[in-house]
Amino acid sequence: MNIRSPFPVDARLALRFAEVNRIDLANKIVQIDGDGWISYDWLVISLGCVDLFRDIPGVREYANSIQSLSSARKTYQNVFEVKVYGQVTIVGGGLSGVEVASELRETRPDLKIRILDRVPSVLSAFPGRFQIA
């Protein structure tokens, strides 16, 4: 199974890896670090991500990450070494945390899965009808 896909090669495609400072949709230009303003015909933005430890004591020291391929492999190995009926705690009740919990439920239905966040409900960024208290 290949989990990495190369970017397509096409004369119409220009890839830029940079921090975006401003997007001017009306004029179809983007301000990025190092290159100033660049124009575009079609704009696709792909965001990176970082671990958010939510200032919960112990998380930074003991949590596993899934932000890189190597850390995701390590996390996978650790989760699948959890004994039957063991507990796994997922820090973060946003889309990513809920998705990880859902995938884990499908692959390890024997585990107790807990989602931990600083707010009282899961998916708190969404309207009330989507939240789980």
Secondary structure, 3 states (H helix, E strand, C coil): CCCCCCCCCCCCCCCCCCCEEEEECCCCEEEECCCEEEECCCCCCCCCCCCCCCCCCCHHHHCCCCCCHHHHHHHHHHHHCCCCCCEEEEECCCHHHHHHHHHHHHHCCCCEEEEECCCCCECCCCCHHHCEC
